[in-house]
Each structure stands twice: as C-alpha cells, then as structure tokens.
Amino acid sequence: MATVPPKRKEIYKYEAPWTLYAANWSQRPDRRFRLAVGSFLEEYNNKVQVISLDESAQELKASSMFDHPYPCTKIMWIPDNKGIFPDLLATSGDYLRVWRAGEPDTRLECLLNNNKNSDFCAPLTSFDWNEVDPNLIGTSSIDTTCTIWGLETGQVLGRCNLVSGHVKTQLIAHDKEVYDIAFSRAGGGRDMFASVGADGSVRMFDLRHLEHSTIIYEDPQHHPLLRLCWNKQDPNYLATMAMDGMDVIILDVRVPCTPVARLSNHRACVNGIAWAPHSSCHICTADNDRQARIWHTQQTARAVGNPNRAYRAGDDHQALIWDIQQMPRAIEDPILAYTAEGEINQVQWSSSQPDWIAICYNRCVEILRV
C-alpha cells in the first residue's frame, strides 16, 4: 500500500546560529524547496548555509554550510529552471564569487576581480544573474561602476569543467555609489539592465549601445535609491525604494521620471521588494518594522473570493493582502495579514513555486504559503 506524503504546512521556520540577511530560492526543478542564506556578522568571518525542506520530517534543515569573507550583500542561485547547468550559486561582498553546490561540501569555483593591479577592492553592493543567458552576471559597486561578467560554466561532458569568468564590459553608471543592478526582460531579456545609486537616479542601459544611458527616474530630494526590481511578467514596470523611505515607487519606463504609483502604507523604512514570478499584478515589499507586504491580485485572490486583490507584507510584523488594480489611485485597506516575530530584512518570492515566499528576520527564515 503506497504511503501518502505528509500534507505541507502553511509556514516553515528555520533558525540559524546567527543573524541573517542575504537569501535566495533555488530554481532547479529537482531542488524546489531549497534556499541559500547568508549571515550578517560585523566581522570578516561569515557563513552561507544551504537549507532544504525535509519532506518526511516536514522541517527545514541545513544541508551545507561554507565560510564567506564578510557578509554577503546578495546571494543568487543560477537561473536554471530546467536543471541543465551546473548547480551553481553566486555571492557578492568584497568580490563576486561563484560556488558549486554540494552536500555536504560546497566549493568555490571562481573569484572574479576586475582590479587585479591593486590590493584594494571596491565592495560590491549587489549583482544580478541574467535569466535568458546565465553566462552573464552584472555587478554594482561603490566605485560608481557596473561590471558585466561573462561566465564559462563548462558543459557537462563526463566530468564538469571548472567555472571561469572574464570582464565583458565595465562602465561608470552613476555619479556616486551604485547600490543595485537588475537585468530587464525587455528586448529579448539579454542586453538591457537598470541600476540605482546614491545619486538618487534610476538609469537604463543597453549592452548593444553603451555610449549612452536613459534616466528613468530621479528622486526629487536626491535621496539615494537602494534597490530596484523588475516586474517579472511586464518589462515596462519596475519598483525602487529610497534610503530611509517608507514607500515603494512603481515606475513605467514608457513614462519616465513620473511614478505610476507609490505604495505608501509602510510605517517604517522599506527593506526589500519582490515581484511575483507568475503575475504582473503582485509585488511583495518588506520593511524594518517587521512587516512584509505582498501586492497580489489573481492567485491569492481565489482564496478570498475577489479576482482583483493584492497580497502585501509590511509594517507591524505583518504580511498584508491588498487590491492593487486601482493603481494609480491610492491603495488603503488590507484584506489579510501575517505577523512576523522580528524586523524583516529580506523577502524572496520563489520562481519555481509562486505560492511560496521566504522572509528573513533576526536569525530566522520563514517560508510562507501565499
């Protein structure tokens, strides 16, 4: 008689030995409930853990851990939803590092440094892994530049080749520090990317025409912009947030410089943004007043009976559901709420399982069914 797999819970929680910051979902079809998380310790010696859902025990467990110099500013698994590339993840900090995942041992494949003539390295604030061409990674740095790296992942023929990389191009992207970079799905999804920085601007670049860039938005008070995130289904829209800002700015690249909407219901500084992978109408935001907000319309709405509702996570320890189809009109009343136990500093929406979101707070990771 066949055994029935245990019914999945709505929330799974994992507590690490240290405060967490960076996190990312694996996209491989055979490793769907797998995340990498990075410690945030104010010292040189930090850690990265790979955690997975133990289906039989119905709990998240660490399957691998490795040392990392300084805290990771970002972690990403290779965007490989077909499982055809080596099982890689990348981290940014003092340098860009690419690792080959293994259980229990994860090993460093390559360290990418574009300033080999100096012992000084300008720290990397963030990076993005191109979904259309996983041999491209873009990094942003406090030295005002963005660098596009070409990876050679080595096709699997018997034994895997080592991963290596080279600089494809480096450009001065902003007048001050660059805080984030993200590839756009527009124009085929390979060549266009945007960045934000301390000069308070969102700038758009095309790898085919790097002689000029387009300013999509400038903060009226010139506040630094910390993060940007492209809509996963509609490449016309992106979201950004300002340092110490309590709202999320939604931009339409067809109407530059004027926000199409502001998500202004946070009561504390916004820390994270994640668009839904499966819908153009969902966005999740998190702030440091312990709330992650998810703006959600279709899928979650089935559970609450309204096809035009949005789920949002944010202030007061809560995740909230909102109706966002009325944008650009104000969005006021939440429908549902989830309460976290600490200040949320990371939110990640699973691309392989769009009904699951991960949040980090204090030493904990929670994955939530939405």
Residue pairs with C-beta under 8 A, 6 or more apart in sequence:
5 55
6 55
6 56
6 58
8 58
8 369
9 58
9 369
10 368
10 369
11 366
11 367
11 368
11 369
12 53
12 58
12 59
12 60
12 366
12 367
13 60
13 364
13 365
13 366
14 51
14 59
14 60
14 61
14 62
14 364
14 365
14 366
15 363
15 364
16 37
16 39
16 49
16 62
16 363
16 364
16 365
17 47
17 363
18 39
18 40
18 41
18 47
18 363
19 39
19 40
19 41
19 362
19 363
20 37
20 38
20 39
20 40
20 345
20 346
20 360
20 361
20 362
20 363
20 364
20 365
21 38
21 39
21 40
21 71
21 72
21 345
21 346
21 360
22 36
22 37
22 38
22 40
22 48
22 71
22 72
22 73
22 74
22 75
22 91
22 346
23 35
23 36
23 37
23 38
23 75
23 346
23 348
23 358
23 360
23 365
24 35
24 36
24 74
24 75
24 76
24 77
24 89
24 348
25 34
25 35
25 77
25 348
25 349
25 350
25 351
25 352
25 353
25 356
25 358
26 32
26 34
26 35
26 36
26 77
26 89
26 352
27 77
27 78
27 79
27 80
27 81
27 351
27 352
28 34
28 77
28 80
28 81
28 83
28 87
28 352
29 81
29 82
29 83
29 352
30 83
31 52
31 87
32 350
32 352
32 353
33 52
33 53
33 55
33 353
33 356
33 367
34 50
34 51
34 52
34 53
34 63
35 50
35 51
35 52
35 348
35 358
35 365
35 367
36 48
36 49
36 50
36 51
36 75
36 77
36 89
37 48
37 49
37 51
37 75
37 360
37 365
38 46
38 47
38 48
38 49
38 68
38 71
38 72
38 75
38 91
39 46
39 47
39 48
39 49
39 68
39 71
40 46
40 71
41 47
41 71
42 71
44 69
44 70
45 67
45 69
46 67
46 68
46 69
46 70
46 71
46 72
47 65
47 66
47 67
47 68
48 65
48 66
48 68
48 72
48 75
48 91
48 99
48 106
49 62
49 64
49 65
50 62
50 63
50 64
50 65
50 101
50 103
50 106
51 60
51 61
51 62
51 63
51 365
52 60
52 61
52 63
53 59
53 60
53 61
53 367
54 60
54 61
60 365
60 367
63 103
63 104
64 101
64 102
64 103
64 104
64 105
64 106
65 104
65 106
66 99
66 105
66 106
66 107
68 91
68 93
68 97
69 93
69 94
70 93
70 94
70 123
71 93
72 91
72 92
72 93
73 92
73 93
73 123
73 124
73 125
73 126
74 91
74 92
74 126
74 127
75 89
75 90
75 91
76 89
76 90
76 127
76 128
76 129
77 88
77 89
77 101
78 85
78 86
78 87
78 88
78 89
78 90
78 129
78 134
78 153
79 129
79 130
79 131
79 134
79 351
80 134
81 351
81 352
85 134
85 153
86 100
86 153
86 154
86 156
86 160
86 163
87 100
87 101
87 102
88 98
88 99
88 100
88 101
88 109
88 153
88 163
89 98
89 99
89 101
89 106
90 96
90 97
90 98
90 99
90 127
90 129
90 137
91 97
91 99
92 124
92 125
92 126
92 127
92 139
93 123
93 124
94 121
94 123
94 124
95 111
95 112
95 113
95 121
95 124
96 111
96 112
96 113
96 124
96 127
96 137
96 139
96 149
96 165
97 108
97 110
97 111
97 112
98 108
98 109
98 110
98 112
98 151
98 163
98 165
99 106
99 107
99 108
99 109
100 106
100 107
100 109
100 160
100 163
109 162
109 163
110 162
110 163
110 164
110 165
112 149
112 165
113 121
114 147
114 167
114 170
115 121
115 122
122 141
122 142
122 143
122 145
123 141
123 142
124 139
124 140
124 141
125 140
125 141
125 142
125 177
125 178
125 179
125 180
126 139
126 140
126 179
126 180
126 181
126 227
127 137
127 138
127 139
127 140
127 181
128 137
128 138
128 181
128 182
128 183
128 193
129 136
129 137
130 136
130 137
130 138
130 183
130 189
130 190
131 183
131 185
131 189
132 183
132 185
132 188
132 189
132 190
133 190
134 151
134 153
135 150
135 151
135 152
135 153
136 148
136 149
136 150
136 151
136 168
136 183
136 190
137 148
137 149
137 151
137 165
138 146
138 147
138 148
138 149
138 181
138 183
138 193
139 146
139 147
139 149
139 181
140 146
140 173
140 178
140 179
140 180
140 181
140 195
140 197
141 147
141 177
141 178
142 177
142 178
143 177
144 172
144 173
144 174
144 175
144 176
144 177
144 178
144 197
145 170
145 171
145 172
145 173
145 178
146 170
146 171
146 173
146 178
146 181
146 193
146 195
146 205
147 167
147 169
147 170
148 167
148 168
148 169
148 170
148 207
149 165
149 166
149 167
149 168
150 165
150 166
150 167
150 168
151 163
151 164
151 165
152 161
152 163
152 164
152 165
153 161
153 163
154 160
154 161
154 162
154 163
155 161
168 207
169 207
169 210
171 205
171 210
173 181
173 195
173 197
173 203
173 205
173 213
174 195
174 197
174 198
174 199
174 201
174 203
175 197
175 199
176 197
176 198
176 199
176 224
177 197
177 198
177 224
178 195
178 196
178 197
178 198
179 196
179 197
179 198
179 224
179 225
179 226
179 227
180 195
180 196
180 197
180 225
180 226
180 227
180 228
181 193
181 194
181 195
182 193
182 194
182 195
182 228
182 229
182 230
182 238
183 189
183 190
183 192
183 193
183 230
184 192
184 193
184 194
184 204
184 230
184 235
184 238
185 230
185 232
185 235
186 192
186 235
186 236
186 253
187 206
189 235
190 207
191 206
191 207
191 208
192 204
192 205
192 206
192 207
193 204
193 205
193 207
194 202
194 203
194 204
194 205
194 216
194 228
194 230
194 238
195 202
195 203
195 205
195 228
196 202
196 203
196 225
196 226
196 227
196 228
196 240
197 224
197 225
198 224
199 222
199 224
200 218
200 219
200 221
200 222
200 223
200 224
200 225
200 242
201 215
201 216
201 217
201 218
201 219
201 225
202 215
202 216
202 217
202 218
202 225
202 228
202 238
202 240
202 251
203 213
203 214
203 215
203 216
204 213
204 214
204 215
204 216
204 253
205 213
214 256
215 256
215 257
216 238
216 251
216 253
216 256
216 257
217 240
217 249
217 251
217 256
217 257
217 259
218 257
219 225
219 242
223 242
223 243
223 244
223 245
224 242
224 243
225 240
225 241
225 242
225 243
226 241
226 242
226 243
227 240
227 241
227 272
227 273
228 238
228 239
228 240
228 273
229 238
229 239
229 240
229 273
229 274
229 275
229 283
230 237
230 238
230 275
231 237
231 238
231 239
231 275
231 280
231 283
232 275
232 276
232 277
232 278
232 280
232 351
233 275
233 276
233 278
233 279
233 280
234 280
235 253
236 252
236 253
236 254
237 250
237 251
237 252
237 253
237 260
237 280
238 250
238 251
238 253
239 248
239 249
239 250
239 251
239 273
239 275
239 283
239 285
240 248
240 249
240 251
240 273
241 247
241 248
241 249
241 270
241 273
241 285
242 249
243 269
244 269
245 269
245 270
246 264
246 266
246 267
246 268
246 269
246 270
246 287
247 262
247 263
247 264
247 265
247 266
247 270
248 262
248 263
248 266
248 270
248 273
248 283
248 285
249 259
249 261
249 262
250 259
250 260
250 261
250 262
250 263
250 283
250 327
251 259
251 260
252 260
260 327
260 328
261 324
261 327
261 328
261 331
263 283
263 285
263 293
263 295
263 312
263 331
264 330
265 293
265 312
265 314
265 315
265 320
265 322
265 331
265 332
265 334
266 285
266 287
266 289
266 291
266 293
266 314
266 315
267 287
267 289
267 291
267 315
267 316
268 287
268 288
268 289
268 290
268 291
268 315
269 287
269 288
269 289
270 285
270 286
270 287
270 314
271 286
271 287
271 288
271 344
271 345
271 346
271 347
272 284
272 285
272 286
272 292
272 344
272 345
272 346
272 347
273 283
273 284
273 285
273 286
273 347
274 283
274 284
274 285
274 347
274 348
274 349
274 357
275 282
275 283
275 284
275 349
276 282
276 283
276 284
276 294
276 296
276 349
276 354
277 349
277 350
277 351
277 354
278 299
278 354
279 296
279 297
279 298
279 299
279 354
281 295
281 296
281 297
281 298
281 310
281 324
281 325
282 294
282 295
282 296
282 297
282 298
282 299
282 300
282 310
282 311
283 294
283 295
283 296
283 310
283 312
283 324
284 292
284 293
284 294
284 295
284 296
284 311
284 312
284 313
284 347
284 349
284 357
285 292
285 293
285 294
285 295
285 312
285 313
285 314
285 347
286 292
286 293
286 313
286 314
286 344
286 345
286 346
286 347
286 359
287 293
287 314
287 315
287 344
288 343
288 344
288 345
289 314
289 315
289 316
289 317
289 343
290 315
290 316
290 317
290 318
290 339
290 340
290 341
290 342
290 343
290 344
290 361
291 313
291 314
291 315
291 316
291 317
291 318
291 319
291 320
291 340
291 344
292 312
292 313
292 314
292 318
292 319
292 338
292 340
292 344
292 347
292 357
292 359
293 312
293 313
293 314
293 315
293 318
293 319
293 320
293 322
294 300
294 310
294 311
294 312
294 313
294 319
294 320
294 321
294 357
294 370
295 310
295 311
295 312
295 322
295 324
295 331
296 309
296 310
296 311
296 312
296 321
296 322
296 324
296 370
297 307
297 308
297 309
297 310
297 323
297 324
297 325
298 307
299 354
299 355
300 309
300 310
300 311
300 321
300 336
300 370
301 307
301 308
301 309
304 321
304 335
304 336
306 323
306 335
308 323
308 325
309 321
309 322
309 323
309 335
310 321
310 322
310 323
310 324
310 325
310 331
311 319
311 320
311 321
311 322
311 335
311 336
311 370
312 319
312 320
312 321
312 322
312 334
313 319
313 320
313 338
313 344
313 347
313 357
313 359
314 320
316 339
317 339
317 340
317 341
317 342
318 334
318 337
318 338
318 339
318 340
319 336
319 337
319 338
319 339
319 340
319 359
319 368
319 370
320 334
320 335
320 336
320 337
320 338
321 334
321 335
321 336
321 337
322 331
322 333
322 334
322 335
323 331
323 335
324 331
338 368
340 359
340 361
340 366
341 361
341 362
341 364
342 361
342 362
342 364
343 361
343 362
344 359
344 360
344 361
345 360
345 361
346 358
346 359
346 360
347 357
347 358
347 359
347 360
348 357
348 358
348 359
349 356
349 357
349 358
350 356
350 357
350 358
350 367
355 369
355 370
356 367
356 368
356 369
356 370
357 367
357 368
357 370
358 365
358 366
358 367
358 368
359 365
359 366
359 368
